[in-house]
């Protein structure tokens, strides 16, 4: 059983699997650094029963121990073996089953949305501060040059978004999913906007308010613990970064209908989200169970259809491909290098986040994930007819 599983999952690399009782299996073509793992009986059962979730849980619970190499190197072998190509749409029955399961997983009413956000973002501000950039941007950076630091790339991301918004001083901006407040503060401090940021995370809200007070921007930035669906408009500009992934496929149309309702007639919205280049699929079991319950990475086709159904113009689309791989790579390096994390968090929690951050990088490097930026308007003539205004952003 394990031999056939390895034959399917491992095509390249150099992997040795030590089994209970002393048997060993080797897999791959022998290329790259050698990785050696040891499985106990519980780990073997988990891996055979459910390879994706089982691999993560076996690593977290030390039913899988790396004797040589680390979890990134193990997942990199699996990633390189799988390739980027789509796996096919499957039968009608399978597609229907997945669609039903997506609706159940991603209901995300107001109560569920707040609970799901708290699961991930309310761990503690100190935890995220240790490995994010100084501005605590927890989304894909924009590496305009390959030699950029994470801090430089996150500044570049914010400026890129501001350029797409065509901001003017005094304009009213809604930041949906405002996080720890960095983007809102940049739009106010550097561009003169008046910003309302909304979040469902009490931890993020507390720190964002402290930061805006310290920056002397309370006359221009306000943060509220509020569901985006309950915000009244209109706003001259709407921006949302890394929040669409929490909406869920059944709610995409409602999300964009809400954006349209909140947007001024001559307004501009920019929506930044992780996406997939394949048809709609399920959230992987590890992410759904441990990291982002209720979360879903939408296919571009799902997002464009929802925008069309809402009656908005798509005035520009940009796909960022390897930028998030580089972002997650730095995050994991900082997470592993922090000297105090081992004393503050138990081993299982650290292994869970190590697995998540390694998998996040490799999902963008070898999988089908990317980042989409949609620029939207209500009117055809709202934005310039060329993209020259983005030069230098």
SVG drawing of the C-alpha trace seen along z (x, -y; Angstrom):
<svg xmlns="http://www.w3.org/2000/svg" viewBox="-26 -66 48 72">
<polyline fill="none" stroke="black" stroke-width="0.4" points="0.0,0.0 2.7,-2.5 4.7,-1.5 1.9,-2.4 1.2,-5.6 4.9,-6.7 5.0,-5.7 2.0,-8.1 3.2,-11.0 7.0,-11.0 8.4,-11.1 11.6,-13.1 13.9,-13.8 15.5,-11.4 13.2,-10.1 13.7,-7.2 10.8,-6.1 11.6,-4.0 8.6,-1.9 7.7,-0.2 9.5,3.1 12.6,1.9 11.5,2.0 12.5,-0.8 11.1,-2.3 12.9,-4.6 11.2,-6.8 12.1,-9.5 14.8,-9.7 17.7,-10.3 18.0,-14.0 18.5,-16.8 19.2,-16.6 18.3,-13.3 15.3,-13.3 14.8,-10.5 11.6,-10.1 10.6,-7.6 7.0,-6.6 5.5,-4.9 2.3,-2.8 0.0,-5.7 1.8,-7.8 1.6,-5.0 -2.1,-4.6 -2.7,-8.3 -0.6,-8.6 -2.3,-5.7 -5.9,-6.7 -5.7,-10.3 -2.3,-11.4 -2.8,-15.1 -4.2,-15.6 -2.4,-12.5 1.0,-13.9 0.4,-17.1 -1.1,-15.5 1.6,-12.9 4.3,-15.6 2.5,-17.7 2.1,-14.8 5.6,-13.3 4.2,-10.2 6.4,-11.2 10.0,-12.2 12.5,-13.7 15.8,-12.0 17.4,-13.9 16.1,-17.1 13.2,-19.2 9.5,-19.5 10.1,-22.1 12.4,-19.6 9.9,-16.8 7.0,-19.0 9.3,-20.3 9.8,-16.7 6.0,-16.2 5.5,-19.6 8.0,-19.0 6.5,-15.6 3.0,-16.9 3.6,-19.7 1.4,-22.7 -1.0,-21.2 -4.8,-20.9 -6.0,-17.4 -9.1,-17.4 -12.7,-18.3 -13.8,-14.8 -17.2,-13.3 -20.5,-15.2 -21.2,-13.3 -17.8,-14.2 -18.2,-17.8 -21.7,-17.9 -20.4,-16.3 -17.6,-18.9 -20.0,-21.8 -22.3,-20.6 -19.4,-20.2 -18.1,-23.7 -21.5,-25.2 -21.4,-23.5 -17.8,-24.4 -18.2,-28.0 -21.6,-29.1 -19.8,-32.0 -22.8,-33.9 -22.0,-36.7 -21.6,-34.4 -19.5,-31.9 -17.3,-34.6 -16.4,-36.1 -15.7,-32.7 -13.5,-31.7 -11.6,-35.0 -11.0,-34.7 -9.6,-31.1 -6.7,-32.5 -6.2,-36.2 -6.8,-36.4 -3.9,-34.0 -2.0,-37.1 -0.5,-40.2 2.9,-39.3 2.9,-36.0 2.5,-37.7 4.8,-40.6 7.6,-38.2 7.7,-37.1 5.8,-39.6 7.3,-42.9 7.5,-45.9 4.1,-47.2 2.5,-43.7 1.3,-43.2 -0.1,-39.6 -0.6,-39.3 1.4,-38.9 4.3,-41.4 5.2,-42.9 8.8,-42.1 9.4,-44.7 13.1,-43.7 14.4,-40.3 16.8,-41.9 14.1,-43.6 13.7,-43.0 10.3,-41.9 9.8,-45.4 10.6,-47.0 8.3,-44.6 5.4,-45.3 5.8,-49.0 5.9,-48.4 2.6,-46.4 0.8,-49.2 2.0,-51.7 0.9,-49.4 -2.5,-49.2 -2.7,-53.0 -1.8,-53.6 -4.6,-51.4 -7.0,-53.3 -6.1,-56.6 -6.4,-58.2 -7.0,-61.9 -6.7,-63.8 -9.9,-63.9 -11.5,-60.9 -13.4,-58.5 -12.0,-55.0 -13.3,-51.7 -10.7,-49.1 -12.5,-45.7 -10.5,-43.4 -8.1,-46.1 -6.0,-43.8 -3.5,-45.6 -4.1,-48.9 -1.0,-49.4 -2.6,-49.9 -5.3,-52.2 -2.6,-54.3 -0.5,-54.5 -3.5,-55.6 -4.3,-58.3 -0.7,-59.4 0.8,-59.4 -2.2,-60.0 -4.5,-62.2 -7.5,-59.8 -10.1,-59.5 -10.3,-55.8 -12.7,-53.5 -11.2,-50.1 -13.4,-47.2 -12.2,-43.9 -13.8,-41.0 -10.6,-40.4 -10.6,-41.9 -6.9,-41.5 -6.2,-43.3 -8.7,-46.0 -7.0,-46.8 -3.5,-47.1 -4.7,-49.0 -6.4,-51.6 -3.2,-51.9 -1.1,-52.4 -3.3,-55.0 -3.3,-56.9 0.5,-56.8 0.8,-57.9 -1.4,-61.0 -3.9,-59.9 -7.1,-59.7 -8.6,-62.5 -8.1,-60.5 -8.4,-56.8 -11.1,-55.0 -11.2,-51.3 -14.4,-49.4 -15.2,-45.8 -17.8,-45.4 -18.9,-42.9 -18.4,-44.4 -22.0,-43.6 -23.2,-46.1 -21.2,-49.1 -23.1,-52.0 -21.6,-53.9 -21.0,-55.5 -17.2,-55.4 -15.0,-57.0 -12.6,-54.1 -12.8,-50.5 -9.8,-48.3 -9.7,-44.8 -6.5,-42.8 -6.5,-39.1 -10.2,-39.1 -12.0,-37.6 -10.4,-34.2 -12.7,-34.3 -15.9,-35.0 -16.6,-31.5 -17.8,-30.5 -21.5,-30.7 -21.1,-34.3 -19.0,-35.7 -21.9,-37.3 -23.2,-38.9 -19.7,-40.2 -19.5,-42.0 -23.1,-43.2 -22.2,-44.8 -19.1,-46.4 -21.2,-47.8 -23.8,-49.2 -21.1,-50.8 -19.2,-52.3 -19.9,-55.8 -21.0,-56.1 -17.6,-57.4 -15.8,-55.2 -13.0,-52.6 -12.5,-49.4 -9.4,-47.2 -9.7,-43.6 -6.6,-41.6 -7.0,-37.9 -5.3,-34.6 -6.7,-32.6 -6.3,-29.3 -5.6,-28.8 -7.7,-25.6 -11.5,-25.1 -13.3,-25.4 -12.1,-22.9 -12.2,-22.2 -10.0,-23.8 -7.4,-21.2 -8.3,-19.4 -5.3,-20.6 -6.0,-24.3 -9.7,-23.9 -9.3,-22.0 -6.3,-23.9 -5.6,-27.2 -8.5,-28.9 -11.8,-27.2 -14.4,-28.5 -11.7,-29.8 -11.6,-29.2 -9.3,-30.1 -11.5,-30.9 -10.9,-30.1 -10.6,-33.2 -13.6,-32.0 -15.7,-32.1 -14.6,-35.6 -15.2,-37.0 -18.6,-35.5 -19.6,-37.0 -18.4,-40.4 -20.3,-40.1 -23.5,-39.0 -23.1,-42.0 -22.9,-44.3 -19.5,-45.9 -16.9,-46.7 -13.6,-44.8 -11.3,-47.6 -8.0,-45.8 -6.8,-42.4 -3.3,-41.5 -2.0,-38.1 1.0,-37.9 2.6,-34.5 5.7,-33.9 5.4,-36.9 3.6,-35.0 6.1,-32.2 8.9,-34.7 6.7,-36.3 6.0,-33.0 9.6,-32.0 10.7,-35.0 7.9,-34.5 9.0,-30.9 12.6,-31.9 11.7,-34.6 9.3,-32.2 12.0,-29.5 14.7,-32.0 12.8,-33.7 14.6,-32.6 11.6,-33.0 8.9,-31.1 10.1,-27.7 9.6,-29.0 6.2,-30.6 4.5,-27.9 4.5,-24.1 6.1,-21.8 2.9,-20.7 1.8,-24.3 5.3,-25.2 5.2,-22.1 1.7,-23.0 2.8,-26.5 6.1,-25.2 4.0,-22.9 1.6,-25.7 4.2,-28.2 6.3,-25.7 3.2,-24.4 2.1,-28.0 5.3,-28.8 5.4,-25.6 1.7,-25.9 2.7,-29.1 6.0,-27.7 4.8,-24.3 1.1,-24.3 -1.8,-26.2 -2.0,-29.2 -1.5,-32.8 -2.7,-36.2 -5.3,-38.2 -5.9,-41.9 -9.2,-43.1 -9.8,-46.8 -13.5,-47.6 -15.8,-50.5 -19.5,-51.2 -19.0,-53.3 -17.1,-52.7 -15.5,-56.1 -14.4,-56.3 -10.7,-55.3 -8.2,-56.4 -8.2,-54.4 -4.5,-53.5 -2.5,-52.1 0.1,-54.9 -0.9,-56.0 0.6,-52.7 4.0,-53.5 6.6,-53.4 4.2,-52.0"/>
</svg>
